[in-house]
Amino acid sequence: MRPLLLVLAASLGHAQSAPSLKDAYKGIFRIGAALNNAQFEERDPRGTPIVTAQFNTISPENVLKWGLVHPRVDGYNWEPADHYVAFGEKYKMFIIGHCLVWHSQTPRWVFEDADGKPLTREALLERMHDHIRTVVGRYKGRIGGWDVVNEALNEDGTMRESPWYRIIGDDYLLRAFQFAHEADPKAELYYNDYNLENEAKRKGAVELIKKLKAAGAPITGIGLQDHNKIDTPTAKQEADTIEAFAALGLRVNISELDVDVLPRTTRQNTADVAATGGAATAASNPYTAGLPDDVQQKLAQRYAELFDVFIKHRASIDRITFWGVTDGDSWLNNYPTRGRTNYPLLFDRQGRTKAAFDALVKRAP
């Protein structure tokens, strides 16, 4: 058995000597990744060198979500977020803030008064305003783009009845964009959601964006999460979605890209964090010993198919961000079923490039 340090050094050398995605797609669109704390604090000897070599834009997995950055009514937790922003500045990256207003990972106290009763509309608007003003204001001129509102729609395109919607009403989105623009007038502001490739949800999102723009919302872009399966959505669905939002005058971002290669364990094809499956079984977790070559090739073909669409629509797309760095970092190891071994990204668990990586480098114009 080779000593662990030699194995790690070999894998890092392979990753660092690989062609650079950010260079391959220079002038076409930014290429990025979502980072965990160890990566942006430079404590991950495998992942951090990949990030600095391969990507020119970053998103935070968690540290700017309300529950992490503002866990108490009377206090903020700035240290992790400060490290994240400083890392992006150190390596001259375009820095994304994710996310300001979401129904998930938001503490219950946000929506309640001191007695535990639901806030009034005015009180919740003030609490939202204070949070956005404080967080965006702290990083004004440093974070280039914000996911202002995350996942406000149901699968059928209707409004999700989140606490934001129930207490404030559907204009909570308008107010969130106004507050973010007020805090940093130069920042790009995005609406971010999953499954917008599905026609019903896409139509609902298009109507929502039209309504926001008509009301004067300073929205500049859309985040298409693109948490994809090995077989869905189709290339046509992907293209139709990009074209639909570009037609509204929005810049398009592929904001959370990955490809799930494991069997489905839930009925719904969703990225809703609340939609979880049961315990892992041998049938639902078939690749614990490694990804078979035929599936590796299918993954490469799938990424190539997606990037063919992105390249064709390069005039509308600013950024493509992978949701994670290596397969071992991916949230899909524990979603929708915990404890599985997934392979959704371009770098394997040892930090080595995969066939999918090679396919994308070859496809760069």
Sequence and secondary structure as in RCSB ss.txt:
>XXXX:A:sequence
MRPLLLVLAASLGHAQSAPSLKDAYKGIFRIGAALNNAQFEERDPRGTPIVTAQFNTISPENVLKWGLVHPRVDG
YNWEPADHYVAFGEKYKMFIIGHCLVWHSQTPRWVFEDADGKPLTREALLERMHDHIRTVVGRYKGRIGGWDVVN
EALNEDGTMRESPWYRIIGDDYLLRAFQFAHEADPKAELYYNDYNLENEAKRKGAVELIKKLKAAGAPITGIGLQ
DHNKIDTPTAKQEADTIEAFAALGLRVNISELDVDVLPRTTRQNTADVAATGGAATAASNPYTAGLPDDVQQKLA
QRYAELFDVFIKHRASIDRITFWGVTDGDSWLNNYPTRGRTNYPLLFDRQGRTKAAFDALVKRAP
>XXXX:A:secstr
   HHHHHHHHHHHHHHS  HHHHTTTT EEEEEE HHHHTT  TTHHHHHHHH SEEEESSTTSHHHHS BTTB
   HHHHHHHHHHHHTT EEEEEEEE SSS  GGGGB TTS B  HHHHHHHHHHHHHHHHHHTTTT  EEEEEE
  B TTSSB   HHHHHH TTHHHHHHHHHHHH TTSEEEEEES TTSHHHHHHHHHHHHHHHHTT    EEEE 
 EEESS S HHHHHHHHHHHHTTT EEEEEEEEEE S   SSS    TT       TTT TTTT   HHHHHHHH
HHHHHHHHHHHHTTTTEEEEEES SBGGG GGGSSSSTT     SSB TTS B HHHHHHHHH  
